[in-house]
Amino acid sequence: TTLYVSFLSIAIATLLAFVGALGRLSNNSVWQGISGFYVSLFRGTPLLIQIYLIYLGLPQIGQTLREAGYPSLANWFILSATVSGVLALALNYGAYMTEIFRAGIQSVGRGQWQAASALGMSNWQTLRLVVLPQAFRTVFPAIVNQFIAMQKDSSLVSVMGIWEITFRANRFARKDSKYMEMFLLAAAIYWILTVISEWIQGRIEARFAEADRR
């Protein structure tokens, strides 16, 4: 469950970060304002509060809509614990990763855009075929670091009763009064997941370096 929540959350967060970075780099003041507000809001408030707002606050809005005679619309605000946890993690990490993506895109020299334009490529083609492949190599280590942090922060969704590592450790600790043993075991599992993620990161970065040498 921890891996499922983490992988799904980082996938959605990556998409949000890409859109947010485009908004931050846009010449349109509206898109800049929306993306800037998103980044400021979710970076400036605690993740645990965001989880509670999504899991417990949104159903309250749904109940209000139901009482107002909009039952179909109200259902959109009533989310399961897993969906709420994934949404909260994705929104929170997407805000942090927006700045990572923005910096990665800006790291690609302006000459790349000019050369692509001279070849008759549109801005979207240039972004997709020229800029993003180069930017991805720059931001990849930061994305993996965010994923590693997310694996640990996924423990916060245990407050909603999701059966991930921390929730199970707490449940068995209460049952057998073995708090030291259960939480040390949980910490060891998180550590192992981190080591595996770092190993995969190193392998992928080695492939990138090999491709560059070619």
Residue pairs with C-beta under 8 A, 6 or more apart in sequence:
1 82
1 162
1 163
1 164
1 165
2 151
2 154
2 155
2 164
2 165
2 193
3 151
3 193
5 82
5 85
5 86
5 89
5 154
5 157
5 162
5 164
6 89
6 147
6 150
6 151
6 154
8 86
8 90
9 85
9 86
9 89
9 90
9 93
9 150
9 154
10 90
10 93
10 143
10 146
10 147
10 150
12 86
12 87
12 90
12 94
13 89
13 90
13 91
13 92
13 93
13 94
13 97
13 146
13 150
14 94
14 97
14 143
15 94
16 90
16 91
16 94
16 95
16 97
16 98
17 93
17 94
17 95
17 96
17 97
17 98
17 100
17 101
18 101
19 35
20 35
20 38
20 39
20 94
20 95
20 97
20 98
20 101
20 102
21 35
21 98
21 99
21 101
21 102
21 104
21 105
22 31
22 35
23 31
23 32
23 34
23 35
23 36
24 32
24 35
24 36
24 39
24 98
24 99
24 102
25 102
25 105
25 106
26 32
26 35
35 98
38 94
38 95
38 98
39 95
39 98
39 99
41 95
42 50
42 91
42 92
42 94
42 95
43 95
43 96
47 88
47 89
47 92
47 153
47 156
48 156
48 159
50 88
50 91
50 92
51 84
51 85
51 88
51 156
51 157
51 159
51 160
52 159
54 79
54 84
54 87
54 88
55 79
55 81
55 84
55 85
55 88
55 160
58 77
58 78
58 79
58 84
59 77
59 78
59 79
61 77
62 74
62 75
62 76
62 77
62 78
63 74
64 74
65 71
65 73
65 74
65 77
66 74
79 87
81 157
81 160
81 161
81 162
82 157
82 162
84 157
84 160
85 154
85 156
85 157
85 160
85 162
88 157
89 150
89 153
89 154
89 157
93 146
93 149
93 150
96 146
97 142
97 143
97 146
100 139
100 142
100 143
100 146
101 135
101 139
103 138
103 139
104 135
104 136
104 138
104 139
105 127
105 131
105 132
105 135
107 134
107 135
107 138
108 130
108 131
108 134
108 135
112 126
112 130
112 131
112 134
113 123
113 126
113 130
113 131
116 125
116 126
116 129
116 130
117 126
121 129
121 130
137 208
140 201
140 204
140 205
140 208
141 201
141 205
144 197
144 198
144 200
144 201
147 197
148 194
148 197
148 198
151 190
151 193
151 194
151 197
152 190
152 194
154 164
155 164
155 165
155 166
155 190
157 164
158 164
158 166
158 167
158 170
161 167
165 186
165 189
165 190
166 186
168 186
169 182
169 183
169 185
169 186
170 182
170 183
172 178
172 182
173 179
173 181
173 182
173 183
176 182
